[in-house]
């Protein structure tokens, strides 16, 4: 086992974070999803080539890495951030854990981990055999699950979609009725067809 990882693990335990729990949880979820394709009532996700101008999230690839990136982009970031902020304010255990991983001692231990040969061998093996980018999982996926460090590829366009969702929720039926009425006009229909095929 990696000496640097042992130091990180010991530090995290002192702050109430147990790596073994997260490994077990990941194993459980992997097994669960292997056996239950529709176990959590997911809407069908369509590959990119089939999803012209779709608000529903397309698959961006076929690998574990793209699956994790696609998952991050589907997270309800604002709600997760809100819950995170509430927990920081109201839960001493949660606050202690977060303060622990944000302090300089942990940052130093974490940086040392990424220079440890035994750790890097494990990272390389997971990347090579399973397309599991451990650095991405730790630095991007894990914080994103708490609504933190949202990756830069959450684009302006994606944020625009959040505004559109509000518009559709509040005025969607009226807009649909308006479009239906406008579709009675040949010129409007012709413009729609042109835009749709552009």
C-alpha positions as CSV (number, residue, x, y, z in Angstrom):
1,X,0.0,0.0,0.0
2,X,1.0,3.6,-0.7
3,X,2.7,5.3,2.3
4,X,1.4,8.6,1.2
5,X,-2.2,7.2,0.9
6,X,-1.9,5.9,4.5
7,X,-1.2,9.5,5.6
8,X,-4.1,10.9,3.7
9,X,-6.4,8.1,5.0
10,X,-5.3,8.8,8.6
11,X,-5.8,12.5,8.2
12,X,-9.3,12.0,6.7
13,X,-10.3,9.6,9.5
14,X,-9.4,12.3,12.1
15,X,-11.9,14.5,10.3
16,X,-14.7,12.0,10.2
17,X,-14.1,10.9,6.5
18,X,-13.7,7.2,5.9
19,X,-12.3,6.3,2.5
20,X,-13.3,2.6,3.0
21,X,-16.9,3.7,3.2
22,X,-16.7,5.5,-0.2
23,X,-15.0,2.5,-1.8
24,X,-17.7,0.2,-0.5
25,X,-20.4,2.7,-1.6
26,X,-18.8,2.8,-5.1
27,X,-18.7,-1.0,-5.3
28,X,-22.4,-1.2,-4.2
29,X,-23.5,1.4,-6.8
30,X,-21.5,-0.3,-9.5
31,X,-23.1,-3.7,-8.8
32,X,-26.5,-2.1,-8.3
33,X,-26.4,-0.4,-11.7
34,X,-25.1,-3.5,-13.4
35,X,-28.1,-5.5,-12.3
36,X,-30.7,-2.8,-12.5
37,X,-30.7,-0.8,-15.7
38,X,-33.8,1.2,-14.8
39,X,-33.6,0.8,-11.0
40,X,-33.7,4.5,-10.2
41,X,-36.4,5.4,-12.8
42,X,-34.0,7.3,-15.1
43,X,-35.3,8.9,-18.2
44,X,-33.7,7.4,-21.3
45,X,-30.5,9.1,-22.4
46,X,-29.9,9.2,-26.1
47,X,-26.6,9.2,-27.9
48,X,-25.5,12.5,-29.4
49,X,-26.1,11.5,-33.0
50,X,-29.8,11.0,-32.2
51,X,-30.3,14.2,-30.1
52,X,-30.4,17.2,-32.4
53,X,-31.2,20.3,-30.3
54,X,-32.4,18.2,-27.4
55,X,-32.5,19.6,-23.8
56,X,-32.2,16.1,-22.5
57,X,-28.6,15.2,-21.9
58,X,-26.9,13.3,-24.6
59,X,-24.1,10.7,-24.1
60,X,-20.8,12.3,-25.0
61,X,-18.9,9.0,-25.3
62,X,-18.9,5.3,-24.3
63,X,-16.3,5.1,-21.6
64,X,-16.3,5.3,-17.8
65,X,-14.6,8.8,-17.9
66,X,-17.3,10.2,-20.2
67,X,-20.0,8.6,-18.1
68,X,-18.6,10.3,-15.0
69,X,-18.4,13.7,-16.9
70,X,-21.9,13.3,-18.2
71,X,-23.1,12.4,-14.7
72,X,-21.5,15.6,-13.3
73,X,-23.2,17.7,-15.9
74,X,-26.6,16.3,-14.9
75,X,-26.3,17.1,-11.2
76,X,-28.8,19.6,-9.7
77,X,-25.9,21.9,-8.7
78,X,-27.9,24.8,-7.2
79,X,-29.8,22.4,-4.9
80,X,-26.6,20.6,-3.9
81,X,-24.9,24.0,-3.2
82,X,-27.8,25.0,-1.1
83,X,-27.8,21.8,0.9
84,X,-24.0,22.1,1.3
85,X,-24.3,25.7,2.6
86,X,-27.0,24.6,5.0
87,X,-24.9,21.7,6.3
88,X,-21.9,24.0,6.8
89,X,-24.0,26.3,8.9
90,X,-26.0,23.7,10.9
91,X,-23.9,20.5,11.2
92,X,-20.7,20.5,13.2
93,X,-19.6,17.1,11.9
94,X,-20.0,18.1,8.3
95,X,-18.3,21.4,8.9
96,X,-15.3,19.7,10.6
97,X,-14.9,17.3,7.6
98,X,-15.0,20.1,5.0
99,X,-12.7,22.4,7.0
100,X,-10.3,19.4,7.2
101,X,-10.1,18.8,3.5
102,X,-9.7,22.6,2.8
103,X,-6.8,23.2,5.2
104,X,-3.1,23.5,4.2
105,X,-2.1,20.3,6.0
106,X,-4.4,18.2,3.9
107,X,-3.5,20.0,0.7
108,X,0.2,19.1,1.4
109,X,-0.6,15.5,2.1
110,X,-2.8,15.3,-1.0
111,X,-0.1,16.8,-3.2
112,X,2.4,14.3,-1.8
113,X,0.1,11.5,-2.7
114,X,0.4,12.4,-6.4
115,X,4.1,12.0,-6.3
116,X,4.0,8.6,-4.5
117,X,5.0,5.7,-6.9
118,X,2.7,3.1,-5.3
119,X,-0.2,5.5,-5.6
120,X,0.6,6.4,-9.2
121,X,0.8,2.7,-10.1
122,X,-2.7,2.2,-8.8
123,X,-3.9,5.3,-10.6
124,X,-2.3,4.1,-13.8
125,X,-3.8,0.6,-13.4
126,X,-7.3,2.0,-12.9
127,X,-6.9,4.3,-15.9
128,X,-5.5,1.6,-18.2
129,X,-7.7,-1.3,-17.2
130,X,-11.0,0.4,-16.4
131,X,-10.8,3.9,-17.9
132,X,-11.3,5.2,-14.4
133,X,-9.5,8.5,-14.0
134,X,-9.0,8.6,-10.2
135,X,-7.8,12.2,-10.3
136,X,-11.0,13.3,-12.1
137,X,-13.1,11.3,-9.7
138,X,-11.5,12.8,-6.6
139,X,-11.0,16.4,-7.8
140,X,-14.1,16.9,-9.9
141,X,-16.8,14.2,-9.4
142,X,-16.6,14.1,-5.6
143,X,-16.8,17.8,-5.0
144,X,-19.6,18.1,-7.6
145,X,-21.7,15.6,-5.7
146,X,-21.7,18.3,-3.0
147,X,-22.4,21.1,-5.5
148,X,-18.8,22.4,-5.2
149,X,-16.1,23.1,-7.8
150,X,-18.5,22.8,-10.7
151,X,-16.3,22.0,-13.7
152,X,-15.7,24.7,-16.3
153,X,-17.4,22.7,-19.1
154,X,-20.7,23.7,-17.5
155,X,-21.2,26.2,-20.3
156,X,-23.0,29.4,-20.6
157,X,-25.4,27.5,-22.9
158,X,-26.2,25.0,-20.1
159,X,-26.9,27.8,-17.7
160,X,-29.2,29.4,-20.3
161,X,-31.1,26.1,-20.3
162,X,-31.9,26.7,-16.6
163,X,-33.6,30.0,-17.5
164,X,-35.5,28.2,-20.3
165,X,-36.7,25.6,-17.8
166,X,-38.2,28.4,-15.6
167,X,-39.9,29.9,-18.6
168,X,-41.3,26.6,-19.7
169,X,-42.4,25.8,-16.1
170,X,-44.2,29.2,-15.7
171,X,-45.4,29.9,-19.3
172,X,-44.8,26.7,-21.2
173,X,-48.5,25.9,-21.8
174,X,-49.2,29.4,-23.0
175,X,-46.3,29.3,-25.3
176,X,-47.4,26.0,-26.7
177,X,-50.9,27.4,-27.4
178,X,-49.3,30.4,-29.0
179,X,-47.1,28.3,-31.3
180,X,-50.1,26.1,-32.2
181,X,-52.0,29.3,-33.2
182,X,-49.1,30.6,-35.2
183,X,-48.7,27.3,-37.0
184,X,-52.0,28.0,-38.7
185,X,-50.0,30.6,-40.7
186,X,-48.1,29.2,-43.8
187,X,-45.3,31.8,-43.6
188,X,-44.7,30.9,-39.9
189,X,-44.6,27.2,-40.7
190,X,-42.2,27.8,-43.5
191,X,-39.9,29.7,-41.3
192,X,-40.0,27.0,-38.6
193,X,-39.2,24.3,-41.2
194,X,-36.3,26.3,-42.5
195,X,-34.9,26.9,-39.0
196,X,-35.4,23.2,-38.1
197,X,-33.5,22.1,-41.2
198,X,-30.7,24.6,-40.9
